């Protein structure tokens, strides 16, 4: 009887194995979801970084153009890094008549990243 009891107590039961596999499966699924989140976040960061570069490029164009931009809202499409971007700009007067405030928002035509930039330039 002692040998028979030792034989039954020496291993895992089927229920214990199922519980252990369930815990391992849940942990594995959590890691897979975390990995997918990290990949998506890295993609968004890439788009936001390039959108910032597009915004800076547009700001340099506006700053170096001898003619001041027209007051109001406008949007243009540009291509940079092999992607199409929508650049929205809002030009407004400031309290000082010799300065203009230009707000730029850059978004990809497809995707989630975006960048915003504000510059002040002479109105003449």
N, C-alpha and C positions, 0 to 999 in steps of 0.2 A: 504494500500500500504506500510505503514511503517512496519507492521508486516511481510509482504511478503519479503521485502528487508532484514530485520533482519534475517529471516530464511535462506536466501541464503548466507549471509555474516558470519554466525556463525560457519561454519565448513571449512574443507579443501576440495579443489576440487580434482578430480581424477588426474589431471595433477600434482598437488602439491604432492600428495601421491606417484605417480610414480617417481618423481624426488627424493623425500626423500628416497624411497626404493633403488633407483639406487646408491645414495651416500653411504648408509649403506652397500650395497652389495660390492661395490668397496673397502670400508674400510675393510670389513671382508675378502675378497680375498687377500688383501695386508697382513693382519695379518697371514693368513694361509701360504702364501709364505714365510714370514719372519720366521715363526715357522719351516718350512721345511728346510730353510737355516741354522737355528741354530742347528737343529738335525744333518744335514750333516756335519757341521763344528765341532761339538762335536765328531763325529765319526772319522773324519780326525785327530783331535787332539789326540784322544786315540791311533790311529795307529802310529802317529808320536812319541808319548811318548814311546810306547813299542819298536818302531824301535830304538830310542835312547838308551834304555836299552840293546837291542841286540847288538848295536854297542859298547857300553861300555864293555859288556861281552867279545866280540871278541877282543877288545883292551887289556883287561887283559890277555886273553889267549896268545896273541902275545907278550906282554911285559914279561910274566913270563916263556915263553918257552925258554929253554937254547939255542936252536939252532935258529939262526935268520931266518926269512922267506926268501924265494927265491925272488930275484928282478924280477919285472914284474907285470903283471895283472893276477888276478885269481878271481874265484867266487865259493862260496860254498852255500849250502842250510842248514838252521838250523830251528829247531822248538822251539818256545818259546811262552808261554801263549796260548798254543793250536793252534797256527797259524804257517804257514810256511813262512820263510823269505829268501830272497836272499841277501847274503853279498858279495859285490864286494870290492876287495882290490887291491890297487896299491902300490907297494913297489918300492921306488927309493932311490938312493944314495943322500946324501946331500953334501955340500961343504966340510964338515968335514968327512973324510973317516971312522971315528969311529962311525958314526951315520947313521941310516936309517930313511927315512920318510915313514910313512904308512898312506895312505888315505883310509878310509872305507866309503862305501855308503850302507845303509841297506834299502831295499824296501820289502813290503809284496808281496807275490806271487799274491795275488788278493787284490786290494785296492789302495788307493791313498797316504797314508802317507809315509814319508821317513825321514831318518836321515843321517847326514854326520859327520864324526869325523876324525881328524888327530892326529897321535901320532908320537913321535920321540923315537926311541929305539937304544941301542947299536948294532952295526953290528957284534959284536963278542960275 
